Amino acid sequence: GDSETIIPYNLKTRDNRGWSPETIEAKKLGWAPRDSDSLREHLLDEGFTKEVLLATGLFNVTNDGKLLPFLQARYTLPYFDDEGNPVYIIARSVDTDIPGGKDGEGPDFFSENKYIKLRKSQLEEPIYGTQTIEQGEPLIITEGIADAITAHEHNIPAISPVTKEFKDKHYPILRDLIVENDVPQVFIIQDADPPTSTVPEKFKDEYHQEYDPDEDENRTEPQQ
């Protein structure tokens, strides 16, 4: 079916976060159509088999064998390896102020999450932006993927966990990347948003005094 027209990144958000057309093309930033057919039919027309489409993690299969896209009505942001090959993809909502999910009226009718990632059983998420690391050059670690892309647009090496922190399995990889590339300095740049986590509460004296382990379902023991 026909898919609605979405304003490109550089026109929709150029005054705040938008990127140049060159960056959009180089990063292959795109759009996952809202309808259930156009992406599948396009890829089939390009010569890809249904087995290949399913192996990408971009499609789910119904009981009757039909392939439905995993990502719909979202901006898509792929990851690339050192050779420029796509290895992973995430998708960002168009407008997180509009309720999504199956009962919402927003465009993200499959999820209310700001970002959607592929299932771990399909593809393991790598560290974003490792191909921009340069020998002997400082490195920036950003919290979000958008900030990393902006740094890349200005030829600044930058990587991102695409969340508030790296996964445990990424720390040895991160260490090796820094050591092997002789990175002299690493700058960690977090978002400027006010903290929403309750973690700091665990360090307060009041929390220690009022803590009751019998009522702690989330195992948030006080921290020294």
C-alpha positions in Angstrom: 0.0 0.0 0.0 0.9 3.7 -0.3 3.1 5.1 2.5 2.7 8.6 3.9 5.3 11.2 3.2 7.5 12.1 6.1 9.6 15.3 6.3 13.3 14.4 6.1 15.6 14.9 9.1 17.4 17.9 7.6 14.1 19.7 6.9 12.2 18.7 10.0 14.8 19.4 12.7 17.6 21.4 10.9 17.2 24.3 13.4 18.0 22.1 16.4 19.3 18.6 15.7 19.0 18.3 11.9 21.9 16.9 9.8 23.1 17.9 6.3 21.9 15.9 3.3 25.4 14.6 3.0 25.4 13.2 6.5 21.9 11.7 6.0 23.2 9.9 2.8 26.5 8.8 4.4 24.7 7.4 7.5 21.9 5.9 5.4 19.4 7.5 7.8 15.9 6.5 6.6 12.3 5.9 7.3 10.4 2.7 7.9 7.0 3.0 6.2 3.9 2.8 8.3 2.2 0.3 6.0 2.9 -3.4 6.2 3.7 -4.1 2.6 5.9 -1.6 0.9 9.2 -2.4 2.5 8.8 -6.1 2.0 7.7 -5.8 -1.6 10.5 -3.4 -2.4 13.1 -5.7 -1.0 11.6 -8.7 -2.8 11.6 -6.7 -6.1 15.3 -6.0 -5.4 15.9 -9.8 -5.5 16.1 -10.6 -1.8 14.4 -13.8 -0.8 12.0 -14.2 2.1 14.5 -16.3 4.0 17.1 -13.4 3.7 14.5 -10.8 4.9 13.6 -12.9 7.9 17.3 -13.4 8.8 17.9 -9.6 8.9 15.6 -9.3 12.0 13.6 -6.6 10.2 10.5 -8.8 9.8 8.3 -11.1 11.8 6.5 -14.1 10.3 2.8 -14.7 10.9 1.2 -18.0 11.4 0.2 -18.1 7.8 3.8 -17.4 6.7 3.4 -13.7 5.8 6.3 -11.4 6.6 5.4 -8.2 8.5 8.0 -5.4 9.2 9.3 -5.2 12.7 9.8 -1.4 12.3 7.0 0.8 11.2 6.4 4.6 11.1 9.8 5.4 12.6 13.1 6.9 11.6 15.8 4.3 11.1 19.4 4.6 12.1 21.7 1.8 11.0 25.1 0.8 12.5 28.1 0.0 10.3 31.3 -1.9 10.8 34.8 -0.8 9.8 34.3 -1.9 6.2 31.1 0.1 5.9 28.8 -2.9 6.0 25.5 -2.6 7.9 25.4 -4.7 11.0 22.5 -3.5 13.2 19.7 -1.0 13.2 17.5 0.9 15.6 14.4 3.0 15.0 13.3 6.3 16.7 9.8 7.5 17.2 8.5 10.5 15.2 6.8 12.2 18.1 7.1 10.7 21.6 4.5 13.3 22.9 1.8 11.4 21.0 0.7 8.2 22.9 1.6 5.1 20.9 1.1 1.5 21.4 -1.8 -0.5 20.1 -4.3 1.6 22.0 -2.7 5.0 21.2 -3.4 7.5 18.4 0.3 8.2 17.6 2.3 6.9 14.7 4.2 4.4 16.8 1.3 2.0 17.2 3.4 -1.0 18.1 5.4 0.6 20.9 5.5 3.7 23.1 9.3 3.4 23.4 11.4 6.3 22.0 13.7 3.7 20.5 13.1 0.2 19.2 16.0 -2.3 18.8 16.2 -5.7 17.3 15.7 -8.7 19.5 18.9 -10.1 21.1 18.0 -13.5 19.6 18.3 -12.0 16.1 21.4 -9.7 16.3 23.7 -8.6 19.1 23.9 -4.8 19.4 27.4 -3.5 18.8 28.9 -0.2 20.0 27.8 2.6 17.7 30.4 4.6 15.8 33.5 2.5 16.3 34.4 2.9 12.7 35.1 6.7 13.4 37.8 6.0 15.9 41.2 7.4 14.6 44.6 6.3 15.7 46.1 8.8 18.2 43.0 11.0 18.3 40.8 11.9 21.3 37.5 10.2 21.5 34.1 11.3 22.6 31.5 9.0 24.2 28.0 10.4 23.9 24.9 9.1 25.6 22.7 9.1 22.5 23.1 8.1 18.9 22.0 11.5 17.6 24.8 13.3 19.4 27.3 10.8 18.0 26.1 11.5 14.5 26.4 15.2 15.0 30.0 14.7 16.2 30.7 12.6 13.1 29.3 15.4 10.9 32.0 17.6 12.3 34.7 14.9 11.8 35.0 14.2 15.5 35.5 10.5 16.5 32.6 9.5 18.7 30.9 6.3 20.0 27.7 5.7 21.9 26.0 3.0 23.9 22.7 4.5 22.6 21.5 4.5 26.2 22.8 5.8 29.5 25.5 3.2 29.8 27.5 0.4 28.0 26.6 -3.2 28.5 29.0 -5.2 30.7 30.1 -7.2 27.7 31.2 -4.0 25.9 33.8 -2.9 28.5 36.6 -5.3 27.3 35.8 -4.2 23.7 35.8 -0.6 24.7 39.2 -1.0 26.5 40.7 -2.7 23.5 39.5 0.0 21.1 41.0 2.8 23.3 44.4 1.0 23.8 44.8 -0.4 20.3 44.1 3.0 18.8 46.4 4.8 21.2 43.5 7.2 22.2 45.1 9.9 24.3 41.9 11.3 25.9 38.3 10.2 26.2 35.6 12.8 26.8 32.2 11.5 28.2 29.4 13.8 27.3 26.0 12.9 28.8 22.6 14.4 27.9 21.7 17.6 29.7 18.3 16.2 30.8 17.6 16.2 34.6 18.2 12.8 36.1 15.1 10.6 36.4 16.7 7.7 38.1 16.1 7.0 41.8 19.7 5.7 42.2 20.9 8.8 44.1 18.3 8.1 46.8 20.3 5.0 47.8 23.1 7.2 49.0 21.1 9.4 51.3 21.1 8.9 55.1 17.3 9.1 55.1 17.1 6.1 52.8 19.4 4.1 55.0 17.3 4.9 58.1 13.9 4.0 56.5 15.0 1.1 54.4 13.1 -2.2 55.0 14.5 -5.2 53.1 11.2 -7.1 53.6 9.3 -4.5 51.5 12.0 -4.1 48.9 10.7 -5.9 45.8 13.3 -4.3 43.4 16.3 -5.1 45.5 17.5 -1.5 45.8 19.6 -1.9 48.9 21.2 1.2 50.3 24.7 2.1 49.0 27.6 3.5 51.0 
